[in-house]
Amino acid sequence: MPELPEIEAYLHALDPRIMGATLENSRIRSFSVLKTVDPPIVAAHGATVSGLSRIGKRIVIETDCKIDLVIHLMVAGRFQWNDEPKPLPRKRGLAAFDFSTGSLMLTEAGSKQRARLHVVTHDTLADLDPGGLEVTTATLDEFAEGLLSERHTLKRALTDARYLSGIGGAFADEILFHAGLSPLQMNTNLDGEELERLYLAAVETLRKWTRIRIDEIGTGFPKNVTAFHPGMSVHGKYDTPCLVCGTSIQRISYAHRETNYCPMCQTGGRVLADRSLSRLLKDDWPTNVDELEG
């Protein structure tokens, strides 16, 4: 799923391409993607793009007619830019927005079609905001209030869009690694020093990866957007040596979501139980680093 750094990279690439441009036409192939009917999207045809912004993981294309296009890419949605309008791909194409400067295409891999398009009036835009705090501009106290709003594991608390904005599974893994905290530690069990460590890791990780994503595309347009990046410390690095201690990065899976962590740097040498594999392997499932390496 594109997270805050990828969304910011898309906004960076879109700004010189569509700011001030006219939305000449829209082509919606899959009406499952369009979640609103009033106002109709044709009401924005002929309008000029007056702003680009972000609500959590949603991209907002604002127009001078006060009708906004709000796009949530969800897990597999992606954008493509073409200098001229092109036919939508038969299998992956969901929608295209033809501007006077080029065409923005919305595609999605797979068949679930979770990407969403809302067409709303500007005065109702706030209704789509899940309410999460912008971590990179938050104070420690504000971050703590958001993180501790409900009792959850740290991984879940970091990725709850109602309280903290823009963080998904990939960057939660990275943040927790740099904070030296277990993804399964309960948020309510943090002491003051751990809370500050987590806050600083969250701010720096999101800022760092936003810079990396934007620097990578330069004046181009994002391609092959993925949750994995070779420069990451733990996410997607299962069974590779930790960059800090050399221990093999481990993973646990639950509800089709994967968590990656270093058992030495984050869990005191303890190997976390995977809800499926540990039940299957029972006594053969390693419980600590010595058993894992043995």
N, C-alpha and C positions, 0 to 999 in steps of 0.2 A: 504494500500500500504506500503510495506517495505520502510522505510526512512533511512537516514544516519546511525542512531544507529543500525538498523537491518542489513543493508548491511555490516557494519563494523563487526558485530557479525558473519555473514556468512564468511567473509574473515578470521576472527580469527579462525573459525572452519576448514576452508578449508586448511589453511596453513600447518598444520602438516600432513594432509591427502594426499594432491596432489602435494605439492612442491617437485620437483625432480622426480615425478612419470612420467610414460609413458602413453600417451593417446593411448590405444590399439584399441578402437573402439568407434563409435558413432551410436546411434539408434534414428532416427528422425521419430516419428509416425505421427506427424501433421506438414506437410510442410508449413502450414500457419505461423508457428513460425519462420521458416528460411527466413530471409529477404534478403539474398545475395546468389549469385551463383558463384562468382569468387573472391577469390579462392574457390574451393569445399572443404567441410569439411574433405573429405578423405585425402586431402593434409596434414592435421595435424596429421593423424594417424601415430603412431610410433615416434612422437616428444615428447620431455621432457618438462614438465612444468617448466618454468624458472622464472616466476613472477606472482604475484597476485596483482591487483590494482583495483581502483574504479574511474569511471568517472561519477560524479553526483550520480544517483541511479543505475548505470550500473556496473556489476561485470565483470572484465577483467581477463581472464585466458591467460597468455602469454606463448608462447612456444619457444624453441630454434631454430625452423625453421622459426621464424619471422612471424608466422601466429597466430592471436589472436582470441579467442572466447569471444564475448561481449554479455552478457545476461542482458536484462532488464526485471525484474519480473512484472512490471506494477502493477495492483491492486491486482490480485489474484494468481500470480505465486509464487511458493515456491520450495525450494530444499529439497531433501531427500538424505541421505547418506546410502549406503548399503556396507557391507564388501565384498559382492559378487554380480555380476550382477543379477538383477531380472527382470522378465517381466514387461513391462510398464503397469500400471493400464489402464483398458479398457476405462474408461471415463475421467480420469484426467491426464493421462500420455501424455506428449508432446515430451519429448526427454530424452535420457540417455547418459552419457559420461562414458565409461568404462576405468578406469585407471588400472595400474598395482597394485595399492593399494586398489582398491575398485571402486564403481560405484556411480556417482552423477546423481540423477534423477531430472528432471524438471517437475513439475506438475502444474496444474491450476484448481482451483475450478470454476464451472460454465461453460457456453458454449461459451462465447465471445472470448476466446483464444487471449488475448491481449499481452501476454508475447512474447518477441522478442529475436531472436538469430541472431547476425551478425558475420560472419566469414570474417575477414579482414587481410590484411597485416599490419605489425606493423607500417610501414611508413604512413598508411592512418588512423590510430587509432584516431588521433585528429579530423578527420572529424565527428566523432560521439559525440564529446563534445558539449553540448548545450551552454557552455560558462559561466556557473554560478560560482560565487566566492565561495571559500571554507571559510565558515563563521568562523569556529573555529580557523583559522590561520590568519584571516583578521584583519586589523587595523580598528579603528572607521571610519576613512575617507574612506577607501575602502568599508566598509559595507554601509556607507551612499550613496556612488556613485551607488552601486548596487541596493539598496532599492529604490532610487529616480530616476532610469533610465526612468521609465514611470509613469504617474499619475494613481494610483490605490488605492483601499482600502488596508489596512495593510495586511489583510489575503491573498489577491491575490498577493501583492508585495512580501511577504515572500516566497510564493510557486512558483514563476516564475523561472523555472530552467535556463532560459537564463541569469539571473542576480545573483541569490543566489542558491547555490548547496545543494541538499540533504534534503530540507525541504518540507514536505507534509502537509496535513491537520491536522494530529494529533499533530505534534510538533509545528506547527504554533499556534494552540490553546493554547498549554502549554506555549510557548514563550510569547504570548500576555497577558496571565493571569499573568505571573510573572513580566511582564513589566507594568501591570496595565493599559493596553490600549485597546480600543474597536477594535474588528476585522473590523468594518466598517469605522473607522476613515481613512481619506485620508492621504496617505504617505506625500504629499506635505504640510500638515497642522501641521506636527510635529515641535515642537520647539527644541532647542539644548539639553535641559535636557531630554526630552522625547526620542529623537533619541539615546542619550547615554544609557538611561535606556533599550531601546529595544535591542541595540547592546549587552549590558552585559547579558541580559536575554537570547538572542539567543545563545551566546557562551557558557554560563554556562549550559543551558538546553540540548544542543546537547552533550556537554562533559559528563554531568552527566548521561544521558540516554545511551550513548555509553558504559560507565563504567558498568552501571546496566545490560545491555543486555549481555555484555561479561562475567561479573561475574556470571550471571545466568546460562549460559551454561557450564562454566568451561572447562573441556576437552571433553564435549559432543558435540552434533550437534544440532543446533536450531530446535525446534519442536513447533508446534502450534503458528507460528509467526503471530501476529495480531497487528492492530493499537491500540488496547485497552490494558491497563495494570492497575491493581488495584492501583498501586502507583501513577498514574497520578492525576493531580489536577483538571482538568476540562474535558479533552477529554473523551467522553464516560460516563460522570458522570451526565447526565441530571437528574434533579429532586432530586439530592442528595445534602446535605448541603455543602456549600463552606468551605474548610478547614481553611480559614482565618476569614470569617465574619459570616458563618452559613446560608447565603442566598441560596435559591435553585438555583443550576446551571441550566441555560437555554440553549436553542439551536434554531438555525434557519437553514432551509434547502433551498438549491438552486441548481438546475441542478444536483440532486442526490448526492450532497455533504452536509455534516453536519458541522456546526460550533457550538462549545460549549463555553460558557463564563459565568462569574459571573457578574450579573447586578450591584451589589454594588461595587465590586472591580474594574470593568473595564469601566462601562458606567455611573457612577454617579447616579445609581438607576434607570436608564431608561431601559425598556425592549425593545429590538430591534424587529422590525416588521419582521415577517416571510412572505415571498412573497406569500406563498400559504395559510397558516392557518390564517394570519391576515386579508386577503381578505375575507376568508370564514366567520370568526367570527365577522368581522367589529367592532362594538362598544363593543362587548364582549371581544375583545383582550386587555389584560392589557398593559398599557403603562409605568407603573413604579412598583417598588417593593411593595409599599403599596397596589396597586390594585391586584398584583400577589398573595400576601399573604392573601389578604382579600377574 
